[in-house]
Amino acid sequence: MKTVTFNRKLWELNSFESISYDKNKKLLFVHFFNDKTIKFHNISENIIFQFLVEQDKDSFIEKILMQHYVYDDIS
């Protein structure tokens, strides 16, 4: 599993700063500031690439990931 930590200031992030991705299991973990972690299921690499280049990452989580993919709160 690989983890990426974003520069909060550069990306203007309001809710999280790091993600982890398990390519083999297609699982994405979003690690939020409040110690909450959400696990998204069946996330393709293509979606990960879209997320990485997306300027509004907070919105991408809310409007794309949470609306179209199964997820669990694992905090």
CORPEQUI-V588043 format. One record per backbone hydrogen bond with DSSP energy under -1.0 kcal/mol. NH is the residue of the N-H (numbers start at 1). CO is the residue of the C=O. Records with the same first field share a line. If there is no record, write none. Layout:
NH=CO / CO
//
This chain:
2=21
4=19
6=17
11=7
13=8
17=31
18=31
19=4
20=29
21=2
22=27
26=22
27=22
28=40
29=20
30=38
31=18
32=36
33=15
35=32
38=30
39=72
40=28
41=70
43=26
48=44
49=45
50=46
51=47
52=48
53=49
54=50
57=55
60=56
61=57
62=58
63=59
64=60
65=60
66=61
68=64
69=65
72=39
74=37
//
